[in-house]
Amino acid sequence: MGILDTKVALVTGGARGIGREIALKLASEGAHVAFTDIRLEGAADEVMNLIRAKGVRTTAIQSDVRSLSEAQNTIDTVVKEYQHIDILVNNAGITRDNLIMRMSEDEWDSVIAINLKGTFNFCKAASRQMLGQRQGKIVNIASIVGVMGNAGQVNYSASKAGVIGITKTLAKEFASRNIQVNAVAPGFIDTEMTQKLTPQQREALMNAIPMKRIATPEEIANVVLFLASPAASYITGQVINVDGGLVM
């Protein structure tokens, strides 16, 4: 028996990276897990097979988070197949880093459209169902740079600060209907991006983190699981930094 038995979760951007780990973590605790990706390729098939191996159902949905209509179609598909949706994890996101003097309008627009508008789209699309159910959990993946800023990431920092704003506002809007809305703000994670750092860059990064290491995707997924579980039933509107003490 898992702590999420019979629950239905939707994870955006769930075919790879942190989203993949979140999808697998929720499934390991008994949730049926639907997930989206902009392209359904081999990675999606692999995730579906791993989820099914845990004895729960899964659905992969091709969806562009920038489109409200596609977000609504995704929610409708999940509800039609599973009859309800209990957990929404807004994970889909991109980076297009540059100093502001060099940043193009497209680099700004694309990050805001996916990271910020995408979160708005899926929160809005899921809201009617969750409000009608009078229960639900929304976990938004923000970032530590949305809290503290970071040179060369004005678009990403702004988008993730906006995600935090969405989280706090919807927590107030939905609280009376037993819907908890929280955010996880990861610090530096062991992903393809950090693996490309030079030894000098990695050393500088380690010196800035009190715990002297970067996180694994599973460590982010563990916190998402907690917020999505009954153990967090009296927690809403919070931003949990998972950053090894970088911001405290």
Protein Blocks (a to p, Z undefined) as FASTA:
>chain_A
ZZkgoiacddehilgcjllmmmmmmmmnopacddddfbdcfklmmmmmmmmmnopacddd
dddfkbmklmmmmmmmmmmmnopafbdcdfbccdddddfklpcfklmmmmmmmmmmmmmm
mmmmmmmmmmmnopacddddddfklmnopehilmmmmmmmmmmmmmmmmmmmmmmnopac
ddddddddddfklmmpcfklmmmmmmmpmnlpacdfklmmmmmmmmmpmklmmgghiacd
dehhmaZZ
